[in-house]
Amino acid sequence: MTCDRFPRVCRASGSPGPDCCRRQCVNVMSDSQNCGQCGTKCRFGQACCGGRCVNVMYDPKNCGGCKKRCKKGTFCQYGMCSYA
């Protein structure tokens, strides 16, 4: 069974995600090959966080990974908050 014919298979427990992209179940909120929508690939050094491609090396809201927020007044460099 493939999700293009049976999309409900993606909502079953143990599925990689609830969305169907090219006959595969994925989560477009976190899949870097289908970020936000099917076929949208994140570039090298980026991760898919909440359906958006972000640079986790320099994004203070996603520093080193999704939802890893730096403290107020600090910055993100090389995936670490306030790296000196």
C-alpha positions in Angstrom: 0.0 0.0 0.0 1.3 3.4 -0.9 0.0 6.7 0.4 -0.8 8.1 -3.1 -3.6 5.6 -3.3 -4.3 5.3 0.5 -3.4 8.6 2.2 -4.8 7.4 5.5 -1.9 5.0 5.8 0.3 8.0 6.8 -1.8 8.7 9.8 -1.4 5.2 11.3 0.8 4.8 14.4 4.4 4.1 13.5 4.2 6.1 10.3 7.2 8.5 9.7 4.7 11.4 9.2 1.1 12.4 8.3 1.8 13.8 4.9 2.2 12.0 1.6 5.0 13.1 -0.8 6.0 11.1 -3.8 4.3 7.9 -2.5 6.1 8.2 0.9 4.8 9.2 4.3 6.7 12.2 5.6 6.3 15.1 8.1 6.6 18.4 6.1 7.2 20.2 9.4 10.5 18.5 10.0 11.6 16.6 6.8 14.5 18.5 5.2 13.7 16.9 1.8 10.1 18.1 2.0 10.1 21.2 4.2 6.8 23.0 4.4 5.6 21.2 1.2 6.5 18.3 -1.0 9.7 18.7 -2.9 11.1 21.8 -1.0 14.6 20.8 0.0 16.6 22.6 2.6 20.2 23.6 1.7 23.3 22.2 3.2 23.7 23.4 6.8 20.0 24.0 7.2 17.3 22.1 9.0 13.5 22.0 8.6 12.0 23.6 11.7 8.3 24.0 11.8 8.0 23.8 8.0 10.8 26.4 7.4 14.4 25.9 6.3 16.6 27.6 8.9 20.4 27.8 9.4 20.8 26.1 12.8 24.4 27.4 12.9 23.4 31.1 13.2 19.6 31.3 14.0 19.2 32.4 17.6 15.7 30.8 17.7 17.0 27.4 16.5 20.6 27.3 17.6 22.1 23.9 17.0 18.7 22.4 16.4 15.0 23.2 16.1 13.5 25.2 19.0 16.8 25.6 20.8 16.5 29.2 21.6 19.4 31.4 22.9 18.9 33.5 25.9 17.9 37.1 25.4 20.9 39.3 24.5 23.0 36.4 23.3 23.8 35.3 19.8 24.1 32.0 17.9 27.4 31.1 16.3 28.5 27.7 15.0 25.4 26.2 16.5 26.1 27.3 20.1 24.8 30.2 22.0 27.3 33.0 22.9 30.2 31.0 21.4 33.4 33.0 22.0 
